[in-house]
């Protein structure tokens, strides 16, 4: 199944993410290599995050997101994961 992630960043995300950025990116690389993460990134103003995942179930995606260093350290302030039907 495919899932979309939509979330928000803290107000000072560009500064606050610095000590956690490499760990965050390494985790995303690992997820991509495993075939779970299709894409993920911020909006241009770094106010929101968007991602597409492919996993067995929503709980698996939510576990990845909640274990991300950005979530654990308040860089992401809210996240929602929704099942997604890819029409095209």
Protein Blocks (a to p, Z undefined) as FASTA:
>chain_A
ZZdddddddfklmmmmmmmmmmmmmmmmmmmmnomambdcddfkopaccdddddfblklm
mmmmmmpmklmnomambdcddddddfZZ
